[in-house]
Amino acid sequence: MTSSAAEGDAVRQVFRTALRDMLLLLGVLAVLGIGIGYAVAGAKGVWGALIGIGLALVFSGTTVVSMLCTARSAPTTMAAVVMGAWLGKLVVLIAVLAALRGQAFYSRGVLAALLVVGVVGSAVLDYRAVRGGRVPYVTLSDDGAGPP
C-alpha cells in the first residue's frame, strides 16, 4: 500500500467515525426529543422533534458524507463538493423553514432546541473524531528517507 493510499484510508476512517458518532447522537436525540417534545407540547412537540432531527441530519450529515466521498480526491475537488453541499443544505434549510412559516402543527421551540443541539453536538463530535484521528501530516518519499 502506498503512503498516499494509507493517508486516504486514515482520513476516511476519521470521517467514518464522525458519521457513526453523528448518527448515534441524532438517534439518541430523536428518542429523547420525541419523548420530551410530547411531554412539553403533545403532538406538536413530536412533529417539532421530528423536523428538528431531520434538519440536523441534513445539515450535519451532508458535510461528513461529502468529505467521506471525496477523501481521496484532489483538494480542489473536495473543496468544490463541500461548498456545493453547504450551499445545497442552506437552500434546503431556508426552503423548509419558509414552508413551515405560519404552520401550527409543530412546536417551534422543540424544533429549534433539537436543531441547535443536533448541529452543535455533531460539530463537537466531528472535532473529536478529527482530533483523535491518526492521520499522518508528513508524506515520506518513495525511499522512506523523509519528505520528498
N, C-alpha and C positions, 0 to 999 in steps of 0.2 A: 504494500500500500504506500503510495507516495505521501509526502508530508502535506501536500495540498488536499488530498483526499481525507487524510486524518484530521486536518483542521476543519474541513467541511463537515465531517461526521461529529466532531466535538461541538461545533456550532449548532448543528441540527439537534443534538442531544439537549443542549440548553433550551432551545425553542420547544422541543417536545415536553420537557419538564415544565416550562412555563405554561404550555397549553393544558397539560394534565392538571396542574395546580389551579389554573383558572376555572376549568370545568368543574373541579371538585368544589371550589369556593362558590361558584354560581349554583351548583346543585344544593349545597347546604343553605345558601341564601334563599333559594326558591322554597325549600321546605319551611324554613323559619319565617320567611317573608309572607308566604301564603297563610300560615297559621297566625302570625301576629297581625297581618292585614285583615284577616277575618275577625279576629278579636277586637280590633280597633274600629273597623269600618264596615264589617259584614261583607257582602258580595262585592261591594265597590272596592274594598281593600284587597280582595283576591284578584280582581281584574287589574288593579294598580300594581300589585306584586308581579303578576304575570307579564304585564307590559314592561315594567321596570327591569325585570330579569332579562327579557327578550332584547331590550335595547342595550343593556350592559353586555350581553353576549355578542351582539353585532358590533358594538363599539370596541370592546376589548379583543374579541376573537379575530376580527379581520386583521389587526396588526400582527398578532402572533402567527396566524396562518400564512399571511403574506411573507413574513420573514422566514418561516419554515420552508415554504415552497421555493424561495429564492436564495437559500443559504449558500448554494454552490454557484450562484450566478455572479456576474461582474458587479462591482459596487454601483455602477450607474443603473443597471437593470434593477437591482434591489431597491435603490432609491426611487426609481420611477414607479415600481409596483407598490411600494409602501405609500408614496404620495398619492397615487391613484386610489388606493384603498382608503386612505384618510379622507380624500375628497368624497368618495363614494359613501362612506359611513356618515359624513357630515350631512350630505344630501338626504340620506335615509332618516337620520335623526330629525332634521328640520321638517321633512315631509310627514313623519309620524306625529310629531308634536303639533304641526299645523292641522292635521286631520283630527287630532284629539281635542283641539281647541273648541271649547263650548260644549263638549260632551259631558254627560253627567253619570255615565255608567261605571266610572272608575274613581279611585281616590288619588288625587294629585299628590298628596303628602306621602302616601305609601310608595307611589311610583318614583317620586323624587328621592326618597330615602334609599330605596333599593338600587336605583341607578347610580347614585353617588357612592354608596358603599361598595357596589359591584365594580365600578370603574376604578375607584381608588384602591380597593383591595387587589384587583388584578394588576394594577401598576406596581404595587408593593411586591406581589408575588413574582412579577417579571423581573424586578430589580434583584430579588433574592435568587432567582434562577441564574441570572447573568453573573451576579457576584460570586455565586458558588460554582459556576461552570469552570471546567478545566480546559480553557481554550488557549492554545499557545499564541503568543503575540510576536514571536520571533520565528522567522522561517529559515531553516537551515539550508545550506547549499547542497547540491547533489552528493558531494563527498562527505557531508556531515560535519564539516570543519567549522561552520559558522555562517553568518549571514552572507548571502550571495554578493 
